[in-house]
Amino acid sequence: GSTVEAASESEETEQRGPVPQGPYLNQMVLLKTPLAPRELLAHCASIERAAGRQRGVRWGPRTLDLDIVRYDELTIAEPDLIVPHPELPRRDFWQRELAELLPYAQSR
């Protein structure tokens, strides 16, 4: 029942974290969903698994990494779910992607 309302341009960025790996390909979507945040997190994890992601070394290479960066205006602070995403202020590419999606979010 979730639909993508808009998507940012994709952007290649330098890898982050201590494990050497190639660059990342980033893209942000504006999602309309009936799922609660925890349900959405579980659904994102199932999509990652279907794409072949295996969790190993933190910040290690991966086939797909889906993050909930924001969820409306909610603030959530749980051990495995923090919204807004705690890295949001430090990831300039997320700032650009949010700015790109802002007109779509405001028209909802």
N, C-alpha and C positions, 0 to 999 in steps of 0.2 A: 503494500500500500504506500510505500515511499516513492516520491518522484523528485527528479533533479529539476529544479526551477531555473538554474543558471550555472554556468561553469566558467572559471577563470581560464586565461591562457595557461598552457603548461610552461614551466620554467625549469631549466637545468641549474642546479646549485651544487656547491661544494659539499662533500660528505661532512657529517658532523660526528663527533665522538672519537674515542681513542682507537677504534679498529680501522686500519687502512682499507679503503674500498673505493670504487668508482663514484662518479657524481650521482646525485639524486635527480629524479624527474618529479617535480611537484606540480600539483594542481588542486584547487579548492573548488568545492561545489556548494551551492545553496540548496539544501534539501528540505522538502516538505515531507514530514513523516508523522504518522500517528503513534510512533514508538516513543516510549518514555526514554530518558537518557540511558539508563542501565540496559534496557532492551536494545537500544541502538548500538551500544558498545558490544553486546553479545553478537548482534547481527554483523557488525564490522569484523569481529574476530572470526566468524564463520566464513565471511567472504575472503579474508586473508588466508585461512586454511584451504579453502577451495582453490586459491591461486598458488598453493604450494608453499606457503610460508611455514617455516618451522622456527619456533622461538628457541634461541640459543643464547649467545653472548649478547648482553645489553648493548644496543646501538650497533650491532654487527650487521653484515650484509643481509638483505631480505628482498624477497620478490615483490612484496607489497606491504605498505604500512598505512593504515587508515586511522586518522585521529579525529576526535571530536574537538574542534578548536573552540567553538562557541555553541551554545544551545539557547536560542532566544536570549533573554537577559538573565538566565539562571546562573547562580553560583553554586557549585557542588564541590565539596572537599571530602572525599572518601579515599581510602588507601589506593584503590585502583581506578578511580575516576575523579579527575579534577577538571572543572570547567569554570571559567575559561581555561584553556590549556596553559599550564604554567610556563611554557616556553614562548608563548605568544609575544610578549614584549621584546624578546631577543631574536626573533626570526623575521628579518625585514621582508623576506619574500612573502610571508603570511600577511604582513601589513599591506603589501602591494595587492595581493590577491583579495583581501577583504575590501580594500578600496575599490577594486574592480567590480566586486559583487554588490557593493552598497546601493547603487541605484535600483537593482532588482529587489533587494531586501526592503527598501523603503516603499516600493510600489505594491507590496503585498498587503 
